[in-house]
Amino acid sequence: MNKAKYFLIFVVVILSMTFLSTMAFADWHIRGVVFKDKDCDGIKQGGEGPLKNATVTIVGPKWPSGTSKITPSDGKYDFDAKSAPGTYTITVTPGPQTVYCILSLPPLFPNPRTVIMVKKDINNVNFGASKIGVSPPSGCCP
């Protein structure tokens, strides 16, 4: 084979790899968990279980009018942004007839929270919830 054929094979391989790597990242996710934050610090730790029936709402390039999910018994949520990079705002509200409030601890753990999707998954966008009038320190509910 001459040099031109090797070069052509090289170009085809590189273009194929680029195409396949782009396809592998076509479904980017924004994920997290809503949990019972016993110490009101905004960080999920051992012994802090999930909060089910919380409403997680996201607004951004894929959902300009917003879309919502209700957390199941594991408290987890997952939005597939389907290759729609940009700025997303996530807001969590406790379920109906709950004794919990969602903590808002700016600057690290605000509610709502803004994330920027740039061609990769965003994991651990977690939200802590506190029992109203029970969890220490008192007054951790807004």
C-alpha positions as CSV (number, residue, x, y, z in Angstrom):
1,M,0.0,0.0,0.0
2,N,1.2,3.5,-0.7
3,K,1.2,6.4,1.8
4,A,-2.1,7.9,0.4
5,K,-4.0,4.6,1.2
6,Y,-2.6,4.6,4.8
7,F,-3.5,8.2,5.2
8,L,-7.1,7.5,4.0
9,I,-7.4,4.6,6.4
10,F,-6.1,6.7,9.2
11,V,-8.6,9.5,8.4
12,V,-11.5,7.1,8.2
13,V,-10.6,5.5,11.6
14,I,-10.2,8.9,13.3
15,L,-13.6,10.1,11.9
16,S,-15.3,6.9,13.0
17,M,-13.9,7.2,16.5
18,T,-15.0,10.8,16.7
19,F,-18.5,9.9,15.6
20,L,-18.8,7.0,18.0
21,S,-17.5,9.1,21.0
22,T,-20.0,11.8,20.2
23,M,-22.8,9.3,20.1
24,A,-21.7,7.8,23.5
25,F,-22.4,11.2,25.2
26,A,-25.7,11.9,23.4
27,D,-27.7,11.2,26.6
28,W,-26.5,13.5,29.4
29,H,-28.2,13.2,32.7
30,I,-28.8,15.5,35.7
31,R,-29.2,13.3,38.8
32,G,-29.5,13.5,42.5
33,V,-31.3,12.5,45.6
34,V,-33.7,14.2,48.0
35,F,-32.8,13.1,51.6
36,K,-33.7,13.6,55.2
37,D,-31.0,15.9,56.4
38,K,-30.9,15.3,60.2
39,D,-28.1,17.8,60.9
40,C,-29.2,20.5,58.4
41,D,-25.8,20.8,56.7
42,G,-26.9,20.0,53.2
43,I,-24.6,17.0,52.9
44,K,-25.9,13.5,52.6
45,Q,-24.3,11.3,55.3
46,G,-24.9,7.8,56.7
47,G,-28.2,7.5,58.5
48,E,-29.8,10.2,56.4
49,G,-32.4,8.3,54.4
50,P,-34.3,9.3,51.3
51,L,-37.4,11.5,51.1
52,K,-40.1,10.1,48.8
53,N,-42.9,12.1,47.1
54,A,-40.8,15.3,46.8
55,T,-41.4,17.2,43.5
56,V,-38.3,17.9,41.5
57,T,-38.8,20.5,38.8
58,I,-36.2,21.3,36.1
59,V,-36.2,24.2,33.6
60,G,-33.7,24.7,30.9
61,P,-32.9,24.3,27.2
62,K,-34.6,20.9,26.9
63,W,-37.6,21.9,29.1
64,P,-38.1,25.7,28.6
65,S,-41.5,25.5,30.3
66,G,-40.2,23.0,32.9
67,T,-41.0,19.4,33.7
68,S,-41.3,17.6,37.1
69,K,-40.8,14.2,38.6
70,I,-41.9,12.8,42.0
71,T,-39.2,11.1,43.9
72,P,-39.8,7.4,44.5
73,S,-39.0,5.6,47.8
74,D,-35.2,5.8,47.2
75,G,-35.5,9.7,46.9
76,K,-33.6,9.7,43.6
77,Y,-34.3,11.7,40.5
78,D,-32.8,11.6,37.0
79,F,-33.5,13.9,34.0
80,D,-32.1,12.9,30.6
81,A,-31.1,16.2,29.0
82,K,-30.6,14.5,25.6
83,S,-27.7,16.5,24.2
84,A,-29.1,19.8,25.2
85,P,-26.3,21.7,26.9
86,G,-26.9,24.9,28.7
87,T,-28.1,26.2,32.1
88,Y,-30.7,24.3,34.1
89,T,-32.5,25.4,37.2
90,I,-33.7,22.6,39.6
91,T,-36.3,23.3,42.3
92,V,-37.5,20.8,45.0
93,T,-40.6,21.0,47.0
94,P,-41.7,18.4,49.7
95,G,-44.6,16.2,48.9
96,P,-48.1,17.1,50.0
97,Q,-49.0,16.5,53.6
98,T,-45.4,16.2,54.7
99,V,-43.7,17.5,57.8
100,Y,-40.5,18.3,55.9
101,C,-39.2,21.5,54.3
102,I,-36.4,21.6,51.7
103,L,-33.3,23.4,53.0
104,S,-31.9,26.3,51.2
105,L,-28.3,26.8,52.2
106,P,-26.6,29.3,49.8
107,P,-24.1,29.4,48.3
108,L,-23.4,25.6,48.2
109,F,-26.9,24.2,48.6
110,P,-29.5,26.7,47.4
111,N,-33.0,25.7,46.4
112,P,-33.5,26.4,43.5
113,R,-30.1,25.3,42.3
114,T,-28.5,26.2,38.9
115,V,-26.3,23.8,37.0
116,I,-24.5,24.1,33.7
117,M,-24.7,21.1,31.4
118,V,-21.6,20.9,29.2
119,K,-21.5,17.5,27.4
120,K,-21.3,15.3,30.4
121,D,-23.5,13.9,33.2
122,I,-24.1,16.0,36.3
123,N,-24.4,13.8,39.4
124,N,-25.1,14.4,43.1
125,V,-27.3,17.4,42.7
126,N,-28.7,16.5,46.1
127,F,-31.3,18.3,48.2
128,G,-31.6,18.0,52.0
129,A,-35.0,18.1,53.8
130,S,-35.6,18.8,57.4
131,K,-38.4,18.0,59.7
132,I,-40.2,21.2,60.5
133,G,-39.5,22.3,64.1
134,V,-37.7,19.0,65.0
135,S,-34.2,18.8,63.4
136,P,-31.3,20.6,65.0
137,P,-30.3,23.3,64.8
138,S,-33.7,24.8,65.4
139,G,-34.8,27.1,62.6
140,C,-33.1,25.2,59.8
141,C,-36.3,25.3,57.8
142,P,-36.6,28.6,55.8
